[in-house]
Amino acid sequence: MPDSAKETLRQAALFYHENPKPGKLEIRATKPLANGRDLSRAYSPGVAEACLEIKDDEANAARYTSRGNLVAVVSNGTAVLGLGNIGALASKPVMEGKAVLFKKFADIDCFDIEVDQSDPEKLAEIVCALEPTFGAINLEDIKAPDCFIVERICRERMNIPVFHDDQHGTAIVVGAAATNALHVAGKSFEDIKIVSTGGGAAGIACLNMLLKLGVKRENVWLCDIHGLVYEGRTEDMNPQKAAFAQKSDLRTLDDVIDGADLFLGLSGPRVLKPEHVAKMSKRPIVFALANPTPEIMPDLAREVAPDAIIATGRSDFPNQVNNVLCFPFIFRGALDVGATEINDEMQVACVEGIAALARATTSAEAAAAYRGEQLTFGEDYLIPKPFDPRLSGVVSTAVAKAAMATGVAQRPVADLEVYKQKLDASVYKSALLMRPVFQAAATASRRIVFAEGEDERVLRSAQAILEETTETPILIGRPEVIANRCEKLGLEIRPERDFNIVNPENDPRYRDYWEAYHQLMCRRGVTPETARAIMRTNSTAIGAIMVHRGEADSLICGTFGEFRWHLNYVNQVLGSETMRPHGALSMMILEDGPLFIADTHVRSLPSPEELAESAIGAARHVKRFGLEPKIAFCSQSQFGNQAEGSGKRLREAMAILDKKQHDFCYEGEMNVDAALDENYREIVLPGNRMKGSANVLIFAHADAASGVRNILKMKADGLEVGPILMGMGNRAHIVTPSITARGLLNMAAIAGTPVKAYS
């Protein structure tokens, strides 16, 4: 890399750490502290009650404090990755970074603690003294062999998990990668020969893990900077290395590499030469994990062994062995069951969970985060990507299960499946809210036709639909394109075998479709020639005709194109006197719960009748999510203070609703802040009919509704479910081009619910 590029990266990294405020962590309160009442509960005198409960039973600390979700990352900075012994203070950015990863990937709160103490026994004393504060300890970047001493003392004396990630985190991810590499190579742990370079903490831990997975100790050949670790060697030895000493006259890496099935490198750059790889067995497995420069570059290894299976510690090559695949999730599982330690069984469960996840179909979220990479299980995809959202549910649950099975869980969970669902819900923001919809959809097997069947998001959604629902996806698109993309994306589904296809270019029903469309549109200026052209080129119209003919139960379209363009064809084919689109409802999932917004797309300037209709439709859909609708009609006007404009139309809509009895609460017209703040609303209009905060906002202009929807999505990290097309009896929904594969799955569940289930 040119010096100028290196300097640019350096400055960017420094700017990142300095701005907008120094460091990567801050502390935020989880409880309100807005008045004297809050203060008296948070501190004196109310805090004494929590203290006394913990004094009576120490287990109550997990109930009344953050201890049960709090980890300490402890280091003395003596072995910082790639930097060496830089000291405790200089290691702080690394430890802050580790804490950020805990929070990002597993929602675990974390304090980084840098200790200026090089004596391992004294360092262990300090760590042990921290037990009242933390639910678990993550030791980090402590040099070998001191790290072995610190960990041993802490594990013996502390009654909470102590985990040295440099050792065991690396070992777990290496174990998962090795499991799948052997699967690809057609080999087994019991039969392979391993040659390893690096006798440090990580290297020793990886070898111990491989022994737990079935490798025979006599088949392990450990080398370090002085050569082979052999029986009788005295130079630079410790008990951990001595456990792998071979009774042999061989002395160098070159001597022992012959016929090796797996090379495991945790040493330094360019240690492994191409001629070494050439001596290995057929289909060699090369784990060159030194950072930033591996023991051998992948291209050099492939020159002499094109069939080699290679992993590195770098992100710019396939199969990055990255501890972030492990440590957030093993701690998540351990903390949630109150484990007193992280034992071998929990570590092996972590290995198996990570490995199994890589062999499963890749998630849409991981594919989106690593766009352009081939994420199909095989030699270039041995372990999942860190941003695969399934890691938390799969790995943490496996760890929790192992902790419970081995008797180290002080707070075992009653139902592991419910626990996994909770973890998934913490990652998939929509999961908890969508559960009633998915349950309702499971009562019927509906056929959902996707207009843009060649889109990657649709294909991934189709895979998920077949895995998670009873629905049948139908895709409109060219069969060969769909088949090729399924294979390229690593999806298990295939056209015709798993789902049906409508090929616009050549479908036996083509004549039936264009004649049906012409019959509907012949008195609206559509000629037979136009009908034939539309049924060849317009997938939205094709999907609508399929629903019209009873070949599908619902249409989903709109992954590209403009909403009203799609709406035109949906309305042409499926609209009637009793069924017409009167609004689009978007559910925005925010940090403090869901907020529904209408009408975001259908009517630019809805009439009072249409506004009332939107309120009734919105209330019906909100109930589908197991929620009580509280509808606020929102305007610049507030309770009649403006005679004309949007306030007038909203007041008329309220009057229309007032003429009949309705089973939902509505109020207006009012400003948005009054809708969301009960106290303020009570000041403006004492005794108003709404209690609490509104969860549905209905606007008199689509511009306002759409603007609020987009602001919440972009600036408040709101996740949208929808838009849900109201008024069409669940026969069609038009999404927006920004929708994700998960969003399409959610819409399929909504479309898959029979009308009678929520009407």
N, C-alpha and C positions, 0 to 999 in steps of 0.2 A: 504494500500500500504506500503511495507517495507520502512524503512528509507533510505536505499541505493538507491532504485528506485526513491524516492522523491528527493534525492540529485542529481541524474542523470538528472531528468527533470528540476530541478532548474538550474543546470549548463548549460544545453542545451538552456534554455530560456534566460539566461544572455548572452551566446555566440551569440545567434540570435540577441539580441539588440545591441551588441557591434561591431559585424563584418559584412561585411568588413569595414564599417564606422559606427560610433555611430548613433543611432536613426533609425527611419523608414521612414523619409521624407527627400526630398531635393527639391530645386527649379530649374527648367529647363526653359531656354528661349524658346519661341515658334516662334521667328523670328530670321533670320540670323543676326549675328553681326560680319561680317568677314572683313569689310573694312570701310574706312571713309564715304562712301556713306550710308552704313547701320547705322553708328553711328549718322550721321546728321538727319536721319529719326527717329531713336529710341529715341534720346535725342535732344539736342539743334542743330538747330532751329526747326526741323520738328515736335517735340512733341507739340509745341505750337498750331499747327493747331488742333490736337485732343482735347486739353484743351479748345480751344475756341468753338469748336462744342458742347462740353458738357456744357459749360457755357450758350450757347444759348438754349440748350434743354437737360435736365438731362437724358432723356431717351437714349441719345446717349452714355451714359456710358457703356451700354450693347453692343453697337456696336464697340466701339473703345478700350475698356479695358476688363479685365477678370472678372469684377464685376458680370456679369450675370451668371457666372458659378463658383462663389466663395462663400464658406460657412465658417463661423467661428464656431469652436467647443469651447465653453466657459465654464470653470468650475472654482470653487474655491476649489475643492478637499475636500468638507465637507461630501460627502456621496459616496465615491468610492465603487463600487460593490464588496462586500466581504471583503473590507479593512477598511471601515468606514471613519472617518475624518482624512485623512493622510496629508492634506494640499495641497496647489496649486502646489508646485514644484514636490512633489512626485506623483502627479496625471498625470504628463506630459506623461509618457509612455502610459497610457490609452488613453489620448486624441490624441496622435500621431496615436495610433492604430485605433481610430475612423476615423481619417482623411484618413488613408490608405484604410479603408473599403469604404468610400465615393468614392475614386478614383477607386478602384478595381471593385466595383459592378455597379457604375453609371457614371464613368468618370467625377466626380465632383471634382474640385480643392478645397483644404481645408487648412486652417491654424488653428492650435490648439493654443488657448489663455488661459493661466492659470493666474488667477487674485487673488492676495493675499488680498482678501477683504471678510470679513465674514458678514458685514452689508448688508442685502438684498437690501435695498433702494440705498445704495451707489454702490453696484454691478450693479444694474439695470441702474444707471446713466452712469457707464462706458460702459456697453453694448450698450446703446442707442447712445453714442457718436461714436460708430464704424459704424454706418449706412452708411456713405459715402463709406466705403471700401468694404462692403460685399453685396451679393445678398440675403443672408438669414443667420439666426442665429440658431445654434443647442445648446441649453443649456444642460449641462451634469453634472451629479453627484453633484448636489446641494441639501443639506439636506432639508427635509420638517420640518416646513411649509414655510421655506424661499423661496423654489423654486416656490411656488404659487405666492408669492409677486413679485419675480423677473420677472416671466413670465407675470403676469398681467400688470405690469408697462411697460415692453418692448412692449407688444402687443398693449397697448393703445397709446404709443408714436411713435412707429416705423412703417414705411410704407413698410416693407419687412417681409417675413415670419419669425416668431419666434416659435420654436418648441422645447419643452422639451421632449427629447426622452425617458427619464426614465419614464415619465408619458404616453405620447401619443403613442410613439412607442410600448411600452409594451402593451398598451390598444388595439392598432390596431391588433397586432399579436394574442393577447388573443381573440379578437373579431372574427378573422378569424378561429382560432382553435375551439372556442365555436360554431360558425355557423356550422362547419362540424361535430363536435362531436354530436350536436343535430340532425343533418341529419342522422348520423349513428344510434343514439339511438332512432330515431323516435319521438322526442320531439320538442317542440317549445318554443321560448323565452317568449311568453306571459304566458305560463303555469308553468314555472319552478320555483323552490325555490332555491335560492343561499345562501350559507353560505361562508363568506370570512374572512380570517385572514390577518391582515396587514392593518393598517390605514395610511400608508405612501403615498407618491405621486403616486407611481405606482398602489397601490391597489385602491386608490380613483379614479384614472383615468380609470382603468379597469372597475370599477362598473359604472361609468358615461357612458362609451362606451356601456356596456351591456344594460343600460337604452335606449340609442339611438337606439339599435337594437331591442327593444321591451320588455325587461324585466320590470315588474311592480315594482316600488320602494318598495311597501309594502311586496314584496317577497324577499327582500334583507336583510340579517342578517349579520352585520359587527361586527367582534370581533378583539380586539387588545390584547396587553399584559395584560391589565387590565380586559379583559372579553368583554361582549357584550356592544356595543355602544347603549345606551338606552336614552330615553327622560328624562332629569333632571340630567344626569351624568355631573359632573364638572371636574373630574380628567382627565388630559391630553387630553383636547378637543380643537378643532378648528372648524371654520365654515364648512370646507370640511367634517370632520367626522360627525358633527351634522346633516348634510343633510341626513344622513342614519340612524339616531337614531330611534329605534323602541319603540313604546309604549308597554312595556312588563315587566313582573315580572321576566322573565328568565334572567340569568346573565352569564352563561358560555358557552363555545363551546359545551360541552357535552349536555347542556340543549337544544340548538337550532339546532343541527345537524340532529335530527330525521326527516326522510323523505326528506332530501335535495337531489335535482337532480344534483346540481353542487357545488363542493367545489373549491373555488379559494384561493390558498395560495400564498401570497407574504410576508412572515413573517420570519420564522426561522426553523431550523431543528427539525424534530420529533414532531411538534406541533399536527399533526393529528395522532391519534392512530388507530390501526386496528378495535378496538371496535366502533370507530366513523364511519368508513366506513361501518361497518356492519349495522349501523342504517340508512344509506342513502337509497334512493329509489332503485328500480330495475334498472339495467343498469346505475349505478352511473357514473358521470363524475368527475374525480379527477384531478385538475390542481395544482400540487405541485411544485411551481416555485421557491422556495428559492434556492439559490446557495451558496456554492457548494453542500450542503446537503439539499435535499427537505424536505418538511413537513412530508412526508411519502415516504418510498422507494416503488417503483412499485411492487416488489415481495410481500411485506407485505400487500399491498392493495388487490392484487389479491388472496391472501390466503383466505380472507373473502368475496371477491366479484370477482369471476373469470370473470364475464362479464363487469368489470369496464373498462371505457375508460379513459386512463391516459396520461397526458402530464407533462413534467418537464422542467426545464431550462438547463438540461444537454445534452451534445451531445452523451453520451453513452447509452441513452435510446431513444425509438421512440418518435416522436412528441416533439422535442425541440422547445420551444417558444423562438425564437431568434429575437431580434430587427432588425437584418440585413436584414430580410425579408421585412422590412418596410422603414426605414429611408432613404436609398439611393434613393429609387424609388419615395417616396412622395416628396422629395426635387427635384429630377430630373424633375418631372412633374410641380412642382410649379415654378422652375427657368425658365423652357422653355417657359412658358406663362407669365412670369413677374408677378406672383401672389403677391398681397400685404399682404396676410396672408394665413395660412393653416386653413381653417374653418372646421366645422363639416361635411359638405357634402363631402369635399375632403378626410377626414379621413374615412368616411363610404365607399366611393368609393374604397379606399385602402383596407379596410376589404374585400369587395366583390370581388375585383380582386384577392387577395391572396387566398381566399377560393375557388373561381371558378377554379383557376389554379391547386389546389390540386385534384379537382374532375376530371380534364382532364387527358388524357393519359400522363404518365411521359415522360419527354424529354430524349433523348439518352444521352445528355451531363450530366444531373443530374445522370442518371444511371451509367455512367462511373466514375463520381466523388465519388459515394457512392456504389461502386461495392460490391456485397454481401448482400446489404440491400433490403428488400422487399418494393418497392416504388409503391404500388397499393393502391388506395384510400380505406380507411377503418379505423378501430379503431387504427391501428398502423401507419397510414399515413394520418393525418388530415390537415397538412399544407405542402407546398412545401419545398424543400431543398434550402438553400441559393445559391447554385451553379447552380440552374435551370436558364438557360439563358433567359427563357421566361419572367421572372419577370419584367425586365426593360420595355419591350414592353407592356405587359398587365397592370401592375400596374401604371406605369408612365402615360400611355395614359388615364387610368380611372381617375387619379388625375387631369390631365390637362383638361379633359372634364368637370369634376365637377367644377373646378375653372372658366372655361369659362361660364358654366351654371349659376353660382352664381354671376357673375359680378365682380370677384376680379382679373381677368386676364388683365394685361395692354398690353400684346403682344399676343393676341389669335392666335393660329395656324389656317391656312386657311383650312387644310384638315387633320383630325385626322388619317385617314388611312395612308396617306403619312408620317405623323409624326411617327406612329407606325412602319412603314417600316424602317424609318431612325434609330429608336432605335434598332430594330432587327439587322440592318446592323452593328451597332456599337458593337454588341455582336457576331453575326455570321459574321466573317470577309469576308466570301465569298458572303454574301447576295446581296450586291449592284452589284458586278461584274457578279453574276449569273443571275440577273434579266432578261437581254435580252434572255438568254438561256431558262429560264423557260417560258418566253412569247412565244418564238418560239415553244417550246415543247407543249404548250397549243393548237396549231393549229391542232394537230393530236393526235389520241388516239393509241399510239403504245404499243405493248406487250413486256415487258422486262423480260427475264428469268434470274434468279439468280442461279448460279451453286451451291453455298453453302447455301442452303435455311434454314438450321437449325441454322446457326450462329445468335447470338443475334443481331449483328449489321445489318444483313440483315433483320431480323424481324422488328426491329425498323424502318429501312429504308422503308420497305413495308408499314408500318402504315403511315409514312409521305407521301409516294407516293400517297396513296389513299386519304389523306387529302388535299394535296397541288397541285396535278397534275391531268391530265386526263389519265395518263398511267395505264396499267394493269400489276401488278407484277405476275410473275409465279415463283414458288419456287420449286427447286429440293430437295427432302428430304423425310424422313419418316413422314407420316401424324400425327401419334400419338405423335411423338417427337415435331413436330412443334406446334401442338395444346397445348400440355402441357407447352411448353416454352412461348407461347403467354399468357397463363393464368397466369403463374408464374411471368412474367414480367409486368403484369397489362395492356397488350395491348388489345384493343377492337377487333382487327381483328381475324378472325378464318378461318382455311382452308376451301376451297370449297365455303363457304358463301361469303367471301370477295376477295379471290384470288384462283387461280388454283395451283394444286400440281402435280408434276411428282414424283412418288414413284419408285426409282430404284429397290426396292425389289419386287414390284408387280404392274406393270402398264400394262393395256390392249394394249398399243402401243409398248410394248417391242419388239415384233417380227418385226414390221415395222421399229423400230429404228435400231436394229442390222443388218437387211438386207440392210437398206440404208447405214449404215456405211461400211458394207462389200462390197457393190457395189462400193463405192468410193475408198476403200483401197485394193481390192482383188489383184491388180497387184503390190502392194507394200508390199507383204509378210504377209498380214493379212488373216488368215483363218476364216471360220465361227465360230469356237470355240473361237478364240481370240475376234472376233467381239461381240459375245454374252457376254463374260466376261467383255469387256470394257463397254458395255451398261448396265451392272449391277453395276459396281463399279466406273466408271469415270464420275462424274457429269459435268465436263467441256465438254467432248465429247458429252454427252447427250444434253446439252444445245446448242452446235454447230449444232447437227443434227436437233434439233427443228427449229433453224433459217434456216437451209438448206431446210427443208421441208415446210417452210412457216407457222409454228405453233407459231413462235415468231419473232419479228422484230429485236431484239438485245439481245446479251448475255453479262452479267457482271459476271466475275469470278475473282479468285485470292485473296480472303480474307485469304487464307492460301496456302502454297506451293510456289514454285519458278516460277518466271515470265515466263521463257523460256519453262518450262514444260507445262504450260497452252498454251503458244503461239504455241507450236508444234501441239496440237490438234485443236486449232482454225484455223491454217493454213492448216492442213490436210483436214478439212471439208469445210471451207469457202473460202480458197484461190483459186485463178484462175489466168489465164494470165492477166486479167484486174484488179484483186483485190488481192493485197498481202500486208502484213504489211511492211512498210518501215521506221517506226520510232515511238517512243513514246514521247509525248509532255506533260510536267508537267507545270502547272501554279502555281507559288509560290506567294502567296499574302503576301506582306511585308508591313511594316509601311508606306512606301512612295509610295505604289502602287504595281501592279502585275509585275512579271518578268517570262517569259516563257522560258523553257529550253528543248532542244532536242539534240540528241536522247539519252534518258536516259536508254533504256532497250533493244531495238530490235537488232541493229547492233553494234557489238563490235568495228569494224573498218570499218565504212561505206565508200563506194566508192564515187568518185566525183558525179556520177549519183544519188546515194542514198542521198547524202548530198543536192543536188539541189532539189530532190524530197521532202526531209524533209522540206526545206525552203518553198516550194510551199504549202505543207500541213499545216505547222505551220501558214503561213499567212492566209489561209482559216479559220482555227480554231480561230485565234485571232480575226478575224472580227466577229465571232459569239458572242463575248463578247462586241461588240460595240466599239472596239478599233482599232486604225490604226496601223498595224504591221510595226515595224522598226527592221529589222533582221540584226544581227551582226554575222559573221562567226568568231569564236574565236579560237585562237591558241597561242602557244608560239611565233610563228613568227608574225611579224608586218609589213604589207604592203610590203611583199617581201624581208625582211631582212634575211630570211633563205631559201635557195634554195630547200632543201629537207624536208621530214617529213610531218607533218600534214599541214603545210602551203602550200605545193605544192598541196595536194588534195583539200584544200579549194579554192585555186586560180582556179583550174580546175572546181570546182563546180560553182564558180562565172562566169567563161567563158561559161558554159552551160546555165546558166540563162541569160547571156547577149545576147544569140542568139535569144531570143524571148522577146516580150514585156510583162512586168508583172506590175500589179497594186499595187505593194507594194515596199517599199524601202528596199534595202539590201546593205551591205558594208562589206569589209573585205580584207584579213584576218587581225585580230588585236588582241591585248591583251584585256582582260576583262575590265580593267580600261579605256582603250581608248573607248570601246564600251559604257560605262556608263557615261563618262565624256566628254561632247562636247568640252569644252575648251582645255582639254589635247589632244583630237583627232585632233583638228584644229592645234595644235602646231606640232604634228607628221606628219600630212598630210593635209596641208592647202587646202581648197576647196573640201574636200571629199563630197560625195553625200548624207550623212546622216545629218539631223538636229535634235538636241536634243539628248536625251538618248535613246539607244536601249531598246526595251522591249522584244526582243526575242534573246536568245543566242543559237547558233548552234555550237556544238563541233565536232571535228573530231574523238574523241574517246568516247565511252560510259562510260569509267571509269571517264573521266573528267566531263561529263555531270551529271552522277549519283553522283559524289563527290560533285559538286557544289550544286546540289539539296538537298542532305542530310545536308550539312553544313548550308545552308539557313534555313532548317527546324529545326535543332537542336540548332544553335547558334544565329540565327536572328529571331527566333519565327515565321518562315514562315509557312503559312498554305497552304498545297498542294491541288490543284484540279487536279485530274488525277491519274495516267498517262492516257492520251488520245491516243488510238491506231490509228495511221494514216495509211491510205491506205486500210482500210477494209469497206469503205462506211458506217461507223457507225453501222455495223452489230455485232461488238464485241468489248469489252473493257476489259483489264486485269488490275485490281487494285493491290495494294500491301498489305501485311498483316497488316500494321500499319494503314490502312484506318479506319476512324470513320463512324458511322451511318450517320452523316451529309455529310461526303464525298461520301458515297454511294448514298445518295439522289441527290447530285450534279451530280454524274456520270450518274444516271438514267435520269436526265434532259438532259444531253448531249446525251445519247443514245436515248432519246425520241424525239429528233429533227429530222424531216425528212431531208434526204440529200439535197433535193431541197431548203430547207430553208436557207442553208448556202453555197451552192456550187457556 
